Amino acid sequence: QGFFNQRRFAEAAVIAKQAREQQPGLLAAWKLSGLSLQLAERMDEATQEFSLALQRFPNDADLWFFLARVQYLQSALKPAEQSARRALALQADHAGAHTQLALVLEALNDFSGALPHYQRGAELSQQQTRPPARPPLLPFVNTANLLVKLGRLSEALEYYEQAVRLEPRSSDLQLARGRVFQRLGKTAEAELAYQQAIELDGSQQALAALERLRAV
């Protein structure tokens, strides 16, 4: 864990692999080895490590989720879908697996299939996170982005608002809010969101959007 926490992932992978070779039943070592290889961007080896681990621990939902994530990062979308679904079959309330499956389905252009998994991932992440920790941002932002893609702007805005509560200093989120407000015809709210984005980090995109809005 020491090398992993120091973000020395290649070294962490070596130590974790040695640990699982010495104690093949040590599930945590298998997980740490695979995750370290993934974060070291050694995706083929990470895939192999998680696959080997699953031969020993076929009913571990986290391992299927980790494998799905690596497969997704390698653009192996159908295998990633199968792995994510296997994780959910083992643990229906696995927030990460719902979000991962949604990412895969969206990449496969199955937007209607992806949306409920994004929404479920966001819901579960809120339920399962205990203060002072905060839920992960990804499921909320991806849900909002997909709802925008589907033209469901008012619903998208709700998820952007939740995301802003989690990450209030994100100019990208304020910019996204402004664009949705503008498409909804809420000019004053759009202008305020663009101004907030500019105040946060001088966002040039928000500045350009604000200038276009005022020119109308």
Solvent accessible surface area in square Angstrom, and as a share of the most:
residue,aa,sasa,rsa
1,Q,135,0.60
2,G,42,0.40
3,F,66,0.28
4,F,46,0.19
5,N,112,0.57
6,Q,106,0.47
7,R,175,0.64
8,R,103,0.38
9,F,22,0.09
10,A,51,0.39
11,E,71,0.32
12,A,3,0.02
13,A,4,0.03
14,V,78,0.45
15,I,87,0.44
16,A,3,0.02
17,K,90,0.38
18,Q,86,0.38
19,A,31,0.24
20,R,28,0.10
21,E,97,0.44
22,Q,143,0.63
23,Q,105,0.47
24,P,54,0.34
25,G,58,0.56
26,L,72,0.36
27,L,49,0.24
28,A,70,0.54
29,A,7,0.05
30,W,14,0.05
31,K,38,0.16
32,L,27,0.14
33,S,1,0.00
34,G,0,0.00
35,L,33,0.17
36,S,0,0.00
37,L,11,0.06
38,Q,17,0.07
39,L,75,0.37
40,A,31,0.24
41,E,141,0.63
42,R,87,0.32
43,M,47,0.21
44,D,109,0.56
45,E,75,0.34
46,A,0,0.00
47,T,32,0.19
48,Q,112,0.50
49,E,8,0.04
50,F,0,0.00
51,S,42,0.27
52,L,66,0.33
53,A,0,0.00
54,L,11,0.06
55,Q,143,0.63
56,R,129,0.47
57,F,41,0.17
58,P,59,0.37
59,N,111,0.57
60,D,26,0.13
61,A,10,0.08
62,D,49,0.25
63,L,0,0.00
64,W,39,0.14
65,F,24,0.10
66,F,24,0.10
67,L,10,0.05
68,A,0,0.00
69,R,67,0.24
70,V,0,0.00
71,Q,23,0.10
72,Y,59,0.22
73,L,89,0.44
74,Q,64,0.29
75,S,87,0.56
76,A,35,0.27
77,L,40,0.20
78,K,121,0.51
79,P,58,0.36
80,A,0,0.00
81,E,24,0.11
82,Q,126,0.56
83,S,5,0.03
84,A,0,0.00
85,R,110,0.40
86,R,101,0.37
87,A,0,0.00
88,L,23,0.11
89,A,86,0.67
90,L,66,0.33
91,Q,74,0.33
92,A,75,0.58
93,D,62,0.32
94,H,17,0.07
95,A,16,0.13
96,G,25,0.24
97,A,0,0.00
98,H,18,0.08
99,T,10,0.06
100,Q,7,0.03
101,L,1,0.00
102,A,0,0.00
103,L,32,0.16
104,V,0,0.00
105,L,6,0.03
106,E,35,0.16
107,A,51,0.39
108,L,57,0.29
109,N,114,0.58
110,D,56,0.29
111,F,55,0.23
112,S,91,0.59
113,G,22,0.21
114,A,0,0.00
115,L,10,0.05
116,P,70,0.44
117,H,36,0.16
118,Y,0,0.00
119,Q,51,0.23
120,R,85,0.31
121,G,0,0.00
122,A,2,0.02
123,E,78,0.35
124,L,4,0.02
125,S,6,0.04
126,Q,90,0.40
127,Q,94,0.42
128,Q,83,0.37
129,T,31,0.18
130,R,165,0.60
131,P,116,0.73
132,P,137,0.86
133,A,64,0.50
134,R,144,0.53
135,P,24,0.15
136,P,74,0.47
137,L,55,0.28
138,L,88,0.44
139,P,4,0.03
140,F,2,0.01
141,V,30,0.17
142,N,20,0.10
143,T,0,0.00
144,A,0,0.00
145,N,65,0.33
146,L,0,0.00
147,L,0,0.00
148,V,34,0.20
149,K,114,0.48
150,L,66,0.33
151,G,45,0.43
152,R,99,0.36
153,L,22,0.11
154,S,68,0.44
155,E,64,0.29
156,A,0,0.00
157,L,20,0.10
158,E,108,0.48
159,Y,36,0.14
160,Y,9,0.03
161,E,49,0.22
162,Q,38,0.17
163,A,0,0.00
164,V,22,0.13
165,R,169,0.62
166,L,24,0.12
167,E,59,0.27
168,P,72,0.45
169,R,172,0.63
170,S,23,0.15
171,S,12,0.08
172,D,102,0.53
173,L,8,0.04
174,Q,12,0.05
175,L,7,0.04
176,A,20,0.16
177,R,33,0.12
178,G,0,0.00
179,R,105,0.38
180,V,4,0.02
181,F,16,0.07
182,Q,66,0.29
183,R,146,0.53
184,L,57,0.29
185,G,58,0.56
186,K,91,0.39
187,T,70,0.40
188,A,76,0.59
189,E,72,0.32
190,A,0,0.00
191,E,48,0.21
192,L,99,0.49
193,A,1,0.01
194,Y,2,0.01
195,Q,59,0.26
196,Q,59,0.26
197,A,0,0.00
198,I,44,0.22
199,E,142,0.64
200,L,39,0.20
201,D,97,0.50
202,G,35,0.34
203,S,18,0.12
204,Q,132,0.59
205,Q,106,0.47
206,A,0,0.00
207,L,64,0.32
208,A,37,0.29
209,A,3,0.03
210,L,8,0.04
211,E,104,0.47
212,R,144,0.53
213,L,15,0.08
214,R,140,0.51
215,A,87,0.67
216,V,156,0.90
